[in-house]
Amino acid sequence: MVAAGPWTRDVWAMLDLPERISVRDRAGRLHEDRPMWSYWLVQEGTLEVDPRSFTDRAGNPPPVVHVDTDAALYDEAGELVTDQPWGIYYKPDTNFGGVQGGGMPRRVDEPVMDVAVDPYGPEKSSYVVDEAFGRLWTSGLAHCHRRFENKAGLLSRSPSGGIGCFTPDSFPVFDRFRQNAYVIADSNHGYKMTRVGDLVARELLGDTQELLEPFRFARYERGELHPTSHSPFPWS
């Protein structure tokens, strides 16, 4: 079983599977020679505030908050950041020493086979967040919570970010290839997908899982794609 996150492209090549495929859309139109993989920069950062100050009413850490909206977004100076749909997510995190989260990913423009996955993360300077992300994310936090107003200066300046490997429709593929290779392909999550791992383990023991059927590789040829989301996140 393979759950390699951003390294899935390389495992796919080892299995001698196609770099480019045909994709049939939901209207039945066939789109040929589409790249199987694309890379997106996962944009994340940390606001250096006491993470213990951001809890629920019982004093417990809240779940990860996801916000998608088409409301116009303004920065601390009152200048427009964007009037297009935007989204952020965030949570208190003692490991990062603040409120940590991210915003919409940004597509990596390099040809997919030229993208250097290693060294992964902030060590690769071309794959870290820029000032535009910081402006949007801190403005988004202030938009959602008054306590974060005028706190943009507390954004950590440490390099952050990483890249994820995405399928043609940005939804996962869970399927068997070359008879005995089971691939869990979901952007950069890998083994974080504990529940999916449980379902896959059942399949490996011979119990086909109905919940995984919509995520088979054959959906691209059959045109059984997932509905297009209006979210600014490609995986939503």
C-alpha positions as CSV (number, residue, x, y, z in Angstrom):
1,M,0.0,0.0,0.0
2,V,1.3,3.5,-0.9
3,A,0.2,6.7,0.8
4,A,3.0,9.0,-0.2
5,G,1.4,12.4,-0.3
6,P,3.4,14.8,-2.4
7,W,5.7,12.0,-3.5
8,T,2.8,10.1,-5.2
9,R,4.0,11.4,-8.6
10,D,7.2,9.5,-8.2
11,V,5.6,6.3,-7.0
12,W,3.2,6.6,-10.0
13,A,6.1,6.7,-12.3
14,M,7.7,3.6,-10.6
15,L,4.5,1.8,-11.3
16,D,4.8,2.8,-15.0
17,L,1.4,4.6,-14.9
18,P,0.6,7.4,-17.3
19,E,1.8,11.0,-16.8
20,R,-1.1,12.2,-18.9
21,I,-4.6,10.8,-19.2
22,S,-8.0,11.4,-20.9
23,V,-10.7,12.9,-18.8
24,R,-14.4,12.8,-19.6
25,D,-16.4,15.6,-18.1
26,R,-19.8,15.3,-16.5
27,A,-21.4,16.3,-19.9
28,G,-19.7,13.4,-21.7
29,R,-17.0,15.5,-23.5
30,L,-13.6,13.9,-23.6
31,H,-10.6,16.0,-22.8
32,E,-7.4,14.3,-24.0
33,D,-3.8,14.6,-22.9
34,R,-4.5,16.1,-19.4
35,P,-1.8,16.0,-16.8
36,M,-2.4,13.3,-14.2
37,W,-0.7,15.4,-11.5
38,S,-0.2,19.0,-10.6
39,Y,1.5,20.7,-7.7
40,W,0.0,23.4,-5.5
41,L,1.8,25.4,-2.8
42,V,0.1,24.9,0.5
43,Q,0.1,28.4,2.1
44,E,0.3,28.4,5.9
45,G,1.5,30.6,8.7
46,T,1.4,31.4,12.4
47,L,0.1,34.5,14.2
48,E,2.3,34.8,17.3
49,V,-0.4,35.2,20.0
50,D,-0.9,33.0,23.1
51,P,-2.6,29.9,21.8
52,R,-4.3,29.4,25.1
53,S,-6.2,32.7,24.5
54,F,-8.1,31.1,21.7
55,T,-10.3,28.4,23.2
56,D,-14.0,27.5,23.4
57,R,-16.2,28.6,26.3
58,A,-15.1,25.5,28.4
59,G,-11.4,26.4,27.9
60,N,-10.7,23.6,25.5
61,P,-9.0,24.0,22.1
62,P,-11.6,24.5,19.4
63,P,-11.6,22.4,16.2
64,V,-9.9,23.7,13.1
65,V,-12.1,26.5,11.8
66,H,-12.7,26.7,8.0
67,V,-14.1,29.9,6.5
68,D,-15.2,30.2,2.8
69,T,-16.9,33.5,1.8
70,D,-17.4,35.9,-1.1
71,A,-17.4,38.9,1.3
72,A,-15.0,41.7,0.3
73,L,-11.8,41.6,2.4
74,Y,-9.9,44.6,3.7
75,D,-6.6,44.9,5.4
76,E,-5.7,47.0,8.5
77,A,-5.2,50.1,6.4
78,G,-8.7,49.7,5.0
79,E,-7.4,48.8,1.6
80,L,-9.1,46.1,-0.5
81,V,-7.4,42.7,-0.3
82,T,-9.8,40.9,-2.6
83,D,-13.4,41.1,-3.8
84,Q,-13.3,37.5,-5.1
85,P,-14.2,34.4,-3.1
86,W,-11.6,33.6,-0.5
87,G,-11.0,31.2,2.3
88,I,-8.8,30.5,5.4
89,Y,-8.5,27.9,8.1
90,Y,-7.0,28.3,11.6
91,K,-6.6,26.7,15.0
92,P,-4.6,27.4,18.2
93,D,-1.4,25.3,18.2
94,T,1.1,25.1,21.1
95,N,3.6,23.4,18.8
96,F,3.8,26.5,16.6
97,G,3.4,28.9,19.5
98,G,0.3,30.7,18.3
99,V,-2.7,30.5,16.1
100,Q,-1.7,28.5,13.0
101,G,-3.5,28.0,9.7
102,G,-3.6,28.8,6.1
103,G,-5.4,30.0,3.0
104,M,-6.1,29.0,-0.5
105,P,-3.1,27.1,-2.1
106,R,-1.3,28.5,-5.1
107,R,-0.6,26.4,-8.2
108,V,3.1,25.7,-8.8
109,D,3.9,26.9,-12.4
110,E,6.8,24.6,-13.1
111,P,6.2,21.5,-15.4
112,V,5.1,18.8,-13.0
113,M,8.0,16.5,-13.7
114,D,10.4,19.3,-12.9
115,V,9.0,20.1,-9.5
116,A,11.6,19.2,-6.8
117,V,9.6,17.7,-3.9
118,D,12.8,17.3,-1.8
119,P,13.9,19.0,0.3
120,Y,10.3,19.3,1.4
121,G,8.9,22.4,3.0
122,P,10.5,25.6,4.1
123,E,14.0,24.5,3.2
124,K,13.0,25.0,-0.5
125,S,12.9,28.8,-0.8
126,S,10.8,28.8,-3.9
127,Y,8.0,26.8,-2.2
128,V,7.3,29.1,0.7
129,V,4.6,31.7,1.3
130,D,4.9,35.3,0.2
131,E,3.7,38.6,1.5
132,A,0.4,38.4,-0.4
133,F,-0.6,35.3,1.6
134,G,0.3,37.0,4.9
135,R,-1.8,40.0,4.0
136,L,-4.8,37.9,3.1
137,W,-4.6,35.4,6.0
138,T,-4.2,38.1,8.8
139,S,-6.9,40.2,7.2
140,G,-9.1,37.1,7.1
141,L,-8.5,36.4,10.8
142,A,-9.4,40.0,11.7
143,H,-12.5,39.7,9.5
144,C,-13.7,36.6,11.5
145,H,-12.6,37.7,15.0
146,R,-12.3,41.2,16.5
147,R,-9.5,40.0,18.8
148,F,-7.3,39.6,15.7
149,E,-7.8,43.1,14.5
150,N,-4.5,45.1,14.1
151,K,-2.4,42.0,14.8
152,A,-0.9,41.6,11.3
153,G,2.5,42.6,12.7
154,L,2.5,39.4,14.8
155,L,2.6,37.1,11.8
156,S,5.7,34.9,12.2
157,R,8.4,35.6,9.6
158,S,9.8,32.1,9.7
159,P,9.6,30.4,6.3
160,S,6.5,28.2,6.0
161,G,4.6,26.3,3.4
162,G,4.9,23.0,1.4
163,I,3.6,21.5,-1.8
164,G,0.8,19.0,-2.4
165,C,0.3,16.6,-5.4
166,F,-3.2,16.9,-6.8
167,T,-5.2,14.8,-9.3
168,P,-7.0,16.2,-12.4
169,D,-10.1,17.0,-10.4
170,S,-8.3,17.6,-7.1
171,F,-10.2,14.8,-5.4
172,P,-8.4,11.7,-4.1
173,V,-7.8,8.4,-5.9
174,F,-8.1,5.2,-3.9
175,D,-7.5,2.2,-6.1
176,R,-5.4,-0.9,-6.9
177,F,-2.9,-0.8,-9.7
178,R,-0.6,-3.4,-11.3
179,Q,-2.5,-6.1,-9.5
180,N,-0.9,-5.7,-6.1
181,A,-0.2,-2.0,-5.5
182,Y,-2.9,-0.1,-3.6
183,V,-2.5,3.7,-3.9
184,I,-3.9,6.3,-1.6
185,A,-3.4,9.5,-3.5
186,D,-4.7,12.6,-1.7
187,S,-2.7,15.8,-2.2
188,N,-0.3,16.1,0.8
189,H,-2.2,14.2,3.5
190,G,-0.7,10.8,3.2
191,Y,-1.2,8.7,6.4
192,K,-3.1,11.5,8.1
193,M,-6.1,10.0,6.5
194,T,-6.6,7.5,9.3
195,R,-10.2,6.7,8.5
196,V,-9.5,6.1,4.8
197,G,-6.6,3.8,5.9
198,D,-9.1,1.8,7.9
199,L,-11.4,1.4,4.8
200,V,-8.4,0.5,2.6
201,A,-7.3,-2.1,5.1
202,R,-10.7,-3.8,4.8
203,E,-10.4,-3.7,1.0
204,L,-7.0,-5.3,1.2
205,L,-8.6,-8.1,3.2
206,G,-11.1,-8.6,0.4
207,D,-14.0,-6.5,1.6
208,T,-14.8,-4.0,-1.1
209,Q,-15.8,-0.6,0.4
210,E,-18.7,1.2,-1.2
211,L,-17.6,4.5,0.3
212,L,-14.4,4.3,-1.8
213,E,-16.1,3.5,-5.1
214,P,-16.5,7.2,-6.2
215,F,-12.7,7.7,-5.9
216,R,-11.6,5.0,-8.3
217,F,-9.2,5.9,-11.1
218,A,-11.7,4.8,-13.8
219,R,-13.9,7.7,-13.0
220,Y,-11.8,9.9,-15.3
221,E,-12.5,7.8,-18.4
222,R,-16.1,7.2,-17.4
223,G,-16.9,10.8,-16.7
224,E,-18.0,10.0,-13.2
225,L,-16.4,13.1,-11.7
226,H,-17.3,14.8,-8.5
227,P,-19.4,18.0,-8.7
228,T,-17.3,21.2,-9.1
229,S,-17.2,23.2,-5.8
230,H,-17.7,26.9,-5.5
231,S,-15.1,26.9,-2.7
232,P,-11.8,28.7,-3.2
233,F,-10.1,25.5,-2.1
234,P,-9.5,23.0,-5.0
235,W,-10.1,20.0,-2.7
236,S,-13.5,21.1,-1.4
